[in-house]
Amino acid sequence: MRYLNHPLAIIIFTLLSAIFSFSLYSGMRITTNSAEQVAVLEQEIAQSTSEVLVLQEEEKRASSSATQERIIRDELLMLKAGDRVIQMPVVATSPLPIPSHSPSPTNWQHWRLLLW
């Protein structure tokens, strides 16, 4: 027991306690940083998953027969067997006449007509 009261033993015990405390603190900091990185990576995974789902839906729509037929008919101007194209004549329309308006009565004139 006399060894515990010796100044050299107290210094060694203090140094070991300081090293142990620093080790615990750095371990806690590493754990906190790892948890933050895991949260960021999970968020990126969720975002990537949603993007993949959107792209899969777009791929399904693009490969559907209705979409392919629309592209063939509208953009490539191709027809199916038995289809007929009717071209409507362009009719020139005359501009509508602008009605001439007389100035509308003011509020005072409306009141005067209403009361007298």
Buried (B, 14 or more C-beta within 10 A) or exposed (E): EEEEEEEEEEEEEEEEEEEEEEEEEEEEEEEEEEEEEEEEEEEEEEEEEEEEEEEEEEEEEEEEEEEEEEEEEEEEEEEEEEEEEEEEEEEEEEEEEEEEEEEEEEEEEEEEEEEE
